[in-house]
Structure formats: structure tokens, C-alpha cells
Amino acid sequence: MSSSSANLSLKDLIEYLARALVDHPDEVSVSEVAGEQTVVLELKVAKDDLGKVIGRHGRTATAFRTVVSALAGRGGARIDFVDVDRGR
């Protein structure tokens, strides 16, 4: 499997999981930003849903990052949670 197709399916998985967690699934988007050595997946959700994807004490966010790391393997990928009201 090529790196591009692996990242595409990882992007789809993150979007699927996030849509299952939030109250406004239509506002979920995942964008892929190529870095020098890794791929960054930016997960954007409605402001009201940000707490749901981060979770208590960051547990849900940590779980997302664990899934991304495990599936990305040596190709390297990470996930960022973006508050669209504040930007990056």
C-alpha cells in the first residue's frame, strides 16, 4: 500500500470516528497537511463539539493520537485539533 493511499484511509477513519462522537457531524472535516517528515491531519469540528473530541483530561485526543501513530507506522503522521474560532 502506498503512503498516499494509507494516509487517505487514515484521514477517512479519523473523520468517521469524529463524526460518531460529535453532535454536529456535518461540521466535521479532516485536512491533510504535508510536513517535511510527517503528515499532519487537522481535525476541525463545531465549537460546541471541541470538548467531545478532546475528552476529559485529553483522553479522547490521546486515543485519536494513539490510533494515528499505530496506523501511520514509520511513515509518520500526527493529528492536530484546531479551534477554528482561534485558528492555529
MDAnalysis code that builds the backbone (N, CA, C; Angstrom):
import MDAnalysis as mda
import numpy as np

u = mda.Universe.empty(264, n_residues=88, atom_resindex=np.repeat(np.arange(88), 3), trajectory=True)
u.add_TopologyAttr("name", ["N", "CA", "C"] * 88)
u.add_TopologyAttr("resid", np.arange(1, 89))
u.add_TopologyAttr("resname", ["MET", "SER", "SER", "SER", "SER", "ALA", "ASN", "LEU", "SER", "LEU", "LYS", "ASP", "LEU", "ILE", "GLU", "TYR", "LEU", "ALA", "ARG", "ALA", "LEU", "VAL", "ASP", "HIS", "PRO", "ASP", "GLU", "VAL", "SER", "VAL", "SER", "GLU", "VAL", "ALA", "GLY", "GLU", "GLN", "THR", "VAL", "VAL", "LEU", "GLU", "LEU", "LYS", "VAL", "ALA", "LYS", "ASP", "ASP", "LEU", "GLY", "LYS", "VAL", "ILE", "GLY", "ARG", "HIS", "GLY", "ARG", "THR", "ALA", "THR", "ALA", "PHE", "ARG", "THR", "VAL", "VAL", "SER", "ALA", "LEU", "ALA", "GLY", "ARG", "GLY", "GLY", "ALA", "ARG", "ILE", "ASP", "PHE", "VAL", "ASP", "VAL", "ASP", "ARG", "GLY", "ARG"])
u.atoms.positions = np.array([
    [0.851, -1.172, 0.000],
    [0.000, 0.000, 0.000],
    [0.894, 1.231, 0.000],
    [0.630, 2.183, -0.855],
    [1.450, 3.383, -0.935],
    [1.149, 4.315, 0.230],
    [2.086, 5.209, 0.514],
    [1.922, 6.153, 1.617],
    [0.695, 7.034, 1.403],
    [0.457, 7.460, 0.167],
    [-0.675, 8.327, -0.130],
    [-2.004, 7.637, 0.167],
    [-2.165, 6.393, -0.264],
    [-3.427, 5.692, -0.018],
    [-3.578, 5.344, 1.454],
    [-2.465, 5.084, 2.148],
    [-2.537, 4.805, 3.578],
    [-3.009, 6.045, 4.324],
    [-2.502, 7.217, 3.952],
    [-2.914, 8.445, 4.606],
    [-4.357, 8.793, 4.283],
    [-4.802, 8.476, 3.080],
    [-6.183, 8.740, 2.704],
    [-7.122, 7.920, 3.585],
    [-6.842, 6.651, 3.780],
    [-7.711, 5.827, 4.600],
    [-7.621, 6.230, 6.069],
    [-6.473, 6.672, 6.519],
    [-6.325, 7.164, 7.880],
    [-7.176, 8.427, 8.065],
    [-7.149, 9.295, 7.083],
    [-7.968, 10.516, 7.105],
    [-9.448, 10.146, 7.192],
    [-9.870, 9.182, 6.397],
    [-11.269, 8.743, 6.415],
    [-11.653, 8.145, 7.765],
    [-10.739, 7.374, 8.369],
    [-11.010, 6.759, 9.665],
    [-11.181, 7.823, 10.743],
    [-10.292, 8.810, 10.767],
    [-10.382, 9.883, 11.757],
    [-11.697, 10.645, 11.594],
    [-12.075, 10.911, 10.349],
    [-13.343, 11.609, 10.102],
    [-14.526, 10.764, 10.581],
    [-14.498, 9.473, 10.292],
    [-15.567, 8.569, 10.717],
    [-15.695, 8.543, 12.250],
    [-14.571, 8.401, 12.941],
    [-14.594, 8.349, 14.406],
    [-15.088, 9.668, 14.999],
    [-14.624, 10.773, 14.461],
    [-15.032, 12.087, 14.974],
    [-16.525, 12.307, 14.759],
    [-17.037, 11.932, 13.583],
    [-18.474, 12.109, 13.309],
    [-19.329, 11.305, 14.290],
    [-18.821, 10.165, 14.731],
    [-19.565, 9.330, 15.681],
    [-19.604, 9.961, 17.076],
    [-18.650, 10.813, 17.394],
    [-18.559, 11.399, 18.727],
    [-19.324, 12.713, 18.901],
    [-19.496, 13.459, 17.843],
    [-19.984, 14.840, 17.957],
    [-21.491, 14.970, 17.735],
    [-22.023, 16.128, 18.129],
    [-23.442, 16.426, 17.923],
    [-23.714, 17.008, 16.544],
    [-22.684, 17.577, 15.905],
    [-22.829, 18.223, 14.596],
    [-21.889, 17.543, 13.589],
    [-22.219, 16.323, 13.166],
    [-21.313, 15.576, 12.283],
    [-21.090, 16.227, 10.919],
    [-22.025, 17.056, 10.470],
    [-21.852, 17.718, 9.172],
    [-20.744, 18.769, 9.199],
    [-20.353, 19.193, 10.388],
    [-19.319, 20.219, 10.513],
    [-17.931, 19.639, 10.757],
    [-17.809, 18.326, 10.690],
    [-16.511, 17.669, 10.870],
    [-15.761, 17.675, 9.549],
    [-14.496, 18.083, 9.610],
    [-13.650, 17.981, 8.426],
    [-12.233, 17.616, 8.861],
    [-11.562, 16.879, 8.014],
    [-10.177, 16.496, 8.260],
    [-9.375, 16.924, 7.044],
    [-8.351, 17.730, 7.288],
    [-7.492, 18.138, 6.180],
    [-6.097, 17.583, 6.411],
    [-5.418, 17.352, 5.317],
    [-4.098, 16.744, 5.357],
    [-3.068, 17.791, 4.947],
    [-2.072, 17.995, 5.794],
    [-1.008, 18.960, 5.524],
    [0.309, 18.196, 5.530],
    [1.006, 18.228, 4.416],
    [2.280, 17.506, 4.320],
    [3.389, 18.325, 4.974],
    [4.045, 17.708, 5.934],
    [5.202, 18.333, 6.565],
    [6.469, 17.786, 5.936],
    [7.608, 18.144, 6.507],
    [8.885, 17.672, 5.968],
    [9.046, 16.168, 6.141],
    [8.721, 15.675, 7.333],
    [8.917, 14.253, 7.609],
    [7.635, 13.529, 7.986],
    [6.563, 14.258, 8.207],
    [5.308, 13.641, 8.622],
    [4.143, 14.256, 7.869],
    [3.012, 13.641, 8.044],
    [1.753, 14.197, 7.542],
    [0.960, 14.631, 8.758],
    [0.436, 15.839, 8.713],
    [-0.375, 16.358, 9.810],
    [-1.830, 16.302, 9.370],
    [-2.652, 15.668, 10.182],
    [-4.087, 15.618, 9.941],
    [-4.738, 16.617, 10.889],
    [-5.418, 17.607, 10.342],
    [-6.091, 18.612, 11.146],
    [-7.574, 18.281, 11.211],
    [-8.055, 18.053, 12.414],
    [-9.455, 17.731, 12.644],
    [-10.168, 18.998, 13.081],
    [-11.187, 19.388, 12.325],
    [-11.974, 20.580, 12.658],
    [-13.400, 20.144, 12.957],
    [-13.936, 20.650, 14.057],
    [-15.306, 20.345, 14.472],
    [-15.976, 21.637, 14.905],
    [-17.286, 21.581, 15.096],
    [-18.025, 22.739, 15.605],
    [-17.498, 23.095, 16.993],
    [-17.568, 24.374, 17.325],
    [-17.052, 24.847, 18.607],
    [-17.655, 24.071, 19.779],
    [-18.952, 23.782, 19.708],
    [-19.629, 23.060, 20.783],
    [-19.127, 21.624, 20.924],
    [-18.546, 21.074, 19.870],
    [-18.102, 19.683, 19.880],
    [-16.624, 19.515, 20.210],
    [-15.895, 20.592, 20.351],
    [-14.454, 20.501, 20.584],
    [-14.145, 19.704, 21.853],
    [-14.909, 19.934, 22.898],
    [-14.705, 19.196, 24.151],
    [-14.938, 17.708, 24.003],
    [-15.820, 17.333, 23.103],
    [-16.109, 15.910, 22.905],
    [-14.957, 15.180, 22.244],
    [-14.267, 15.831, 21.317],
    [-13.149, 15.149, 20.654],
    [-11.863, 15.239, 21.473],
    [-11.819, 16.167, 22.429],
    [-10.656, 16.233, 23.320],
    [-10.868, 15.309, 24.515],
    [-12.061, 15.313, 25.068],
    [-12.385, 14.415, 26.176],
    [-11.868, 14.927, 27.515],
    [-12.256, 14.214, 28.558],
    [-11.810, 14.587, 29.906],
    [-10.318, 14.341, 30.030],
    [-9.640, 15.359, 30.481],
    [-8.178, 15.299, 30.662],
    [-7.461, 14.889, 29.381],
    [-8.096, 15.134, 28.221],
    [-7.456, 14.841, 26.947],
    [-7.429, 13.374, 26.570],
    [-8.222, 12.568, 27.222],
    [-8.186, 11.118, 26.973],
    [-8.627, 10.748, 25.562],
    [-9.663, 11.396, 25.053],
    [-10.123, 11.087, 23.698],
    [-9.095, 11.543, 22.674],
    [-8.520, 12.712, 22.887],
    [-7.476, 13.210, 21.988],
    [-6.275, 12.263, 21.991],
    [-5.918, 11.775, 23.159],
    [-4.808, 10.824, 23.260],
    [-5.136, 9.539, 22.515],
    [-6.376, 9.093, 22.608],
    [-6.785, 7.887, 21.883],
    [-6.703, 8.098, 20.372],
    [-7.146, 9.266, 19.906],
    [-7.018, 9.588, 18.479],
    [-5.548, 9.534, 18.061],
    [-4.682, 10.143, 18.856],
    [-3.251, 10.172, 18.519],
    [-2.647, 8.777, 18.537],
    [-3.089, 7.925, 19.445],
    [-2.600, 6.553, 19.507],
    [-2.987, 5.788, 18.251],
    [-4.230, 5.948, 17.809],
    [-4.692, 5.292, 16.583],
    [-3.885, 5.778, 15.385],
    [-3.689, 7.082, 15.295],
    [-2.936, 7.652, 14.177],
    [-1.510, 7.119, 14.170],
    [-0.848, 7.109, 15.331],
    [0.531, 6.624, 15.398],
    [0.632, 5.152, 15.017],
    [-0.300, 4.361, 15.521],
    [-0.256, 2.928, 15.244],
    [-0.477, 2.634, 13.763],
    [-1.403, 3.332, 13.141],
    [-1.707, 3.068, 11.740],
    [-0.725, 3.726, 10.778],
    [-0.136, 4.834, 11.198],
    [0.806, 5.535, 10.322],
    [2.135, 4.799, 10.246],
    [2.492, 4.095, 11.314],
    [3.755, 3.360, 11.314],
    [4.943, 4.273, 11.143],
    [5.893, 3.823, 10.369],
    [7.120, 4.592, 10.169],
    [6.913, 5.764, 9.226],
    [5.807, 5.783, 8.503],
    [5.535, 6.887, 7.589],
    [5.387, 8.218, 8.310],
    [4.990, 8.152, 9.558],
    [4.865, 9.343, 10.370],
    [3.632, 10.154, 10.034],
    [2.796, 10.338, 11.011],
    [1.615, 11.188, 10.883],
    [1.266, 11.652, 12.276],
    [0.628, 12.797, 12.359],
    [0.139, 13.251, 13.656],
    [-1.182, 13.958, 13.428],
    [-1.930, 14.097, 14.489],
    [-3.229, 14.749, 14.380],
    [-3.232, 15.990, 15.262],
    [-3.734, 17.090, 14.718],
    [-3.895, 18.334, 15.467],
    [-5.381, 18.629, 15.581],
    [-5.773, 19.138, 16.720],
    [-7.151, 19.543, 16.942],
    [-7.185, 21.059, 16.839],
    [-7.931, 21.578, 15.877],
    [-7.908, 23.001, 15.573],
    [-9.206, 23.652, 16.017],
    [-9.076, 24.697, 16.831],
    [-10.209, 25.520, 17.205],
    [-10.364, 26.554, 16.101],
    [-11.347, 26.379, 15.236],
    [-11.471, 27.233, 14.059],
    [-11.746, 28.689, 14.423],
    [-12.267, 28.949, 15.600],
    [-12.501, 30.329, 16.019],
    [-11.195, 31.050, 16.351],
    [-10.198, 30.293, 16.808],
    [-8.915, 30.895, 17.182],
    [-7.839, 30.683, 16.130],
    [-8.061, 29.770, 15.189],
    [-7.033, 29.490, 14.173],
    [-5.908, 28.684, 14.763],
    [-4.731, 28.756, 14.108],
    [-3.577, 27.991, 14.586],
    [-2.601, 28.860, 15.286],
])
